Each structure stands twice: as structure tokens, then as C-alpha cells.
Amino acid sequence: MKNLFISFLIFLTAWPMLAQQEHNNFIRKKNIASNDIGFREYFISNQNNGKVRPGDLDLIVPTMPTSETVVKVDSVFYTDEDGIFKDIFTYDYSQNLLAHSIQVLENEEWINHRTHTYDYDTDGNLLKMLYQKWGDESWYDFRRFNYTYNSNGDELTYLMEELYGNGWFPITQILGAYDDNGFLINELWQHYNFETELWEDTRLVSYTNNMNGLMMEWLDQAWVDGEWKNNIKRSWSYDMAGNMVTESESMWMDGNWKEFRLETFTYDESGNVLSQISDYWVEDMLELHYAYYSTYNNNNNPLTLLYQEWENETWENVYIISCYYDANEDKHLELKQVWGDGAWENHRKVEYGFFYEHVHARAYYWHNNLWKEQIQDTQLQITIGGTYVDPYYAYILDLYYTDVTGIEEQDVPLENEIIYCYPNPVTDVINININPEWQTDDFMIELFNQSGQAVKSVEITSIASTTSLHVDDVPPGLYLLKFSNDRSVAVQKVIISK
């Protein structure tokens, strides 16, 4: 489906930060599930939301997918400067993200923190997001988002509401308009005035696309004193392959557009970004500022990223990041070195360990010629079989996933399932329903941990259609629940959460 509110990704100004932040959080989590974010979206969303500035961008993600591997993240355990957290993701049969729950470890016990739930229409378009917080031993609503679409799946409206007392109150809405080719041409931002009980215009974002749907110009205007005032304008140019080769930015000052920034990109034959050079206008003169240079392996995975700054009329090295992959194109080491005294010096590294549908990451820093365990957040960017998983900012991470490569989207009704288990995630008891059409033999049910060891098992007879498995004594984590008889085998993933 087409994403209407691309301005959430390229919007520089602060208002309304709450709506923008929450929408970006959804985009981030959605990309964890789908892994369909490209270089432009990655770079624009990070740089223009203030998340990445010169010297902070660790890796330039290629424009082209490097493999056909598709992973679905099930849970993430991570340690950052604020504590130890756990993210749990659940999906429907079409791999749409249904829920994202966040827990924090306190006094060796997992405590609920927040949960986000998602509803879709039959075409997979997101209709609702509901945000809840944990308090007084129960979940309570505090924010929700609603979307509508036209018959082409283009997003027409976005509405953010917050709960006050017993009622939902509107905060922000965005209205989208499209041309006859289905290209987004503008977004109207409105804020709800509680005194007048009316929607008030605040911002207008306009888009100009070429015949191929590539964005050529982006114009941001604010509603001030009864008229639209220019704010920021961005323009893009592309090569014959559709790669973005320039991005320019201007700001409206004293009744005229003042050029502010120019980004220039080059690519290899596979569409991977080879260089990005950033220039800034100073007193009507275009001055070099910083540059990135990248190299790739034969599978289009990044090998090196060199960052330089323009100083004293020459390019000065600042840092270089090198990535190392195994035979499966899993990145097992990322090394960052800084330039000092005419040579590269170790600065930090991240080691990645790969197990069965499980990745462990640990950050280290260089001190007194030794690698020491880091206790400050850094970007942990996991690559599985050439597929990028959305980065976390932490220093220890364990990610559990399902490889869904080659599995087509499906919509399997409950009555056609062989086995149905709930709840998932589970804390104490797994309830199991068996389709009567398949219940002609005795079934063996086994629960396996990530090491392949059976930690629980139960056998049920052919006359039983329901049973339960107690797991309150099983450590938390990701497990495989195997059902087998003489004629069929079924395996499901189960997350045990305490």
C-alpha cells in the first residue's frame, strides 16, 4: 500500500512533534517486520528527523536488496543505558504486525510497560493503532491513530486522538490528496482547537512528481495570519536508473528562497551508493562540508564506509567502518576506527553471533590497547542472510526471528488450522485446540528450546480435541512447539514471557 504521510520522514520542523514521533515509531516497527526500507527512506528518515548528523551515520544501506531472505522478528531482548527491555511482536497469517509489547526488567522480574496493537482491512491497509500503558496491574488506553484509504489503497486521512477521562479527544489530523495517476500531491495538517471545537490549518506539504512517480520537489508551508507562508523547499534529480543523484534544500528568508544545502550521490551498476558529498551555502558560496564513501562485496553488502570532513582546503579522514560476513552473508563483525596521528586507531566494535533463528550482539570499546565491554548505547545493525533488520540503540541485544523466505502471504481461517495455540506470548499455560478433521490418531506434543532440547512433552489421544501445557516453570524465551502423529507434523513458535 502507498504511504501517504511521507512528510513524517522528511519533515524538519518541530510541530507537531508528538504526532510525528509516534508515526515514525510505527514506521520503524513496521519495517522491523517487513524489512522493506531502502537507502533513501533510511537516510532521509534519520538525517532529517535529527537522529543522524555528520559523523553519526554508521552504514549506508544499499538501494538494492542483497538477498531474498525474509525474516520476521519475534522478540528482542536488549540492554541500553536506561535498563533491560524486551520487545515482543505478533503477526497475522499475512505477516502484518498485530501487536508490539514492551516490557522492562525490574528486580529480576519482567514488568509490562507499553503495548501497541494494530488493525488492518482485508487488503492489508492499516486502519487503527492503539497505544496502551501498564499501570495498577492492568492496561489502560492513552493514544490511538485512525487511517482511511481510497479504492486504490492510497491513504486519505490520518487522525491522532488521546484519551482524557472517559472520552477520546482529537489532536492532529492530516488529509491527503492525489492526482489521477495516484501520486500524492499535498497533505493538509490540522490541529484541533478545543476552545472553538474546530479544526485549524497549520501546515501544508506539497509534492511534485515526475511521470515515473519519483519526487521532484517537496514544499513545506505554514499557516500564519490567514495565509500560507513558505518555509522549506527540497528538490531532487535522478539518473536514468531512477537513482537519486542530487538533493537540494532551500529556506524562505526575506521574501526569497535561499539555498542552504546540496547533497550529491554516485552509484555502482547495482544501484549501491558509492559516495555522498554534502555542500552548504555560506554567503552565496557553496562550500564542501562532509562526505561518505562506501564499498560492497559481490552480494552487494557494505564492506566499508569512510567518513571525511573538509578542513583547510582538503579532505580529512574522520572514521571508517568495516563489516565482515560469513558464508551465509550474516554480518558477524562491525569495526569502527578513527583517524589519529596519521593512522587508523580502533574505536569500537560490535560482534554478532548467529544461532538457529537467534542473533546475539555485543558492543565493545577500545581502551588501553584492549577491547572492553561497552556500557553506552551504540547502533546495533543486524544483517541476516543479506537482509537488514531495523537497528536498535543498545549495547547488548538478543533477537529471535522466523525465516519466512518463500512463504507466500496467506489467510488461513481458524477452522482450517491443524493446531491452534493461545495465548502467544504465554506466561503460564498454553491452550491447544486440534482440528477434529485431523484428530484421527494420537498426537505427541513437544516443546523445544533454541538448543533443540525437549523441555516439555505430552501425548494426547485421538478422542481429545483440546489440551493444555503448563510452562510456568520454563525460562522465558522463544520455543518451538511440535505436533506429530503418524501422518502429519506441525511446528509453531511460542514466546514464553514472565
Secondary structure as GFF3:
##gff-version 3
##sequence-region A 1 498
A	DSSP	alpha_helix	7	10	.	.	.	ID=ss1
A	DSSP	alpha_helix	17	34	.	.	.	ID=ss2
A	DSSP	alpha_helix	39	47	.	.	.	ID=ss3
A	DSSP	beta_strand	71	80	.	.	.	ID=ss4
A	DSSP	beta_strand	83	91	.	.	.	ID=ss5
A	DSSP	beta_strand	97	106	.	.	.	ID=ss6
A	DSSP	beta_strand	109	120	.	.	.	ID=ss7
A	DSSP	beta_strand	126	135	.	.	.	ID=ss8
A	DSSP	beta_strand	138	149	.	.	.	ID=ss9
A	DSSP	beta_strand	155	164	.	.	.	ID=ss10
A	DSSP	beta_strand	167	178	.	.	.	ID=ss11
A	DSSP	beta_strand	184	193	.	.	.	ID=ss12
A	DSSP	beta_strand	198	209	.	.	.	ID=ss13
A	DSSP	beta_strand	215	224	.	.	.	ID=ss14
A	DSSP	beta_strand	227	238	.	.	.	ID=ss15
A	DSSP	beta_strand	244	253	.	.	.	ID=ss16
A	DSSP	beta_strand	256	267	.	.	.	ID=ss17
A	DSSP	beta_strand	273	282	.	.	.	ID=ss18
A	DSSP	beta_strand	285	296	.	.	.	ID=ss19
A	DSSP	beta_strand	302	311	.	.	.	ID=ss20
A	DSSP	beta_strand	314	325	.	.	.	ID=ss21
A	DSSP	beta_strand	331	340	.	.	.	ID=ss22
A	DSSP	beta_strand	343	355	.	.	.	ID=ss23
A	DSSP	beta_strand	358	367	.	.	.	ID=ss24
A	DSSP	beta_strand	370	373	.	.	.	ID=ss25
A	DSSP	beta_strand	378	380	.	.	.	ID=ss26
A	DSSP	beta_strand	383	384	.	.	.	ID=ss27
A	DSSP	beta_strand	387	388	.	.	.	ID=ss28
A	DSSP	beta_strand	392	394	.	.	.	ID=ss29
A	DSSP	beta_strand	396	403	.	.	.	ID=ss30
A	DSSP	three_ten_helix	414	416	.	.	.	ID=ss31
A	DSSP	beta_strand	419	422	.	.	.	ID=ss32
A	DSSP	beta_strand	429	434	.	.	.	ID=ss33
A	DSSP	three_ten_helix	436	438	.	.	.	ID=ss34
A	DSSP	beta_strand	443	448	.	.	.	ID=ss35
A	DSSP	beta_strand	454	460	.	.	.	ID=ss36
A	DSSP	beta_strand	466	470	.	.	.	ID=ss37
A	DSSP	beta_strand	477	484	.	.	.	ID=ss38
A	DSSP	beta_strand	489	496	.	.	.	ID=ss39
###
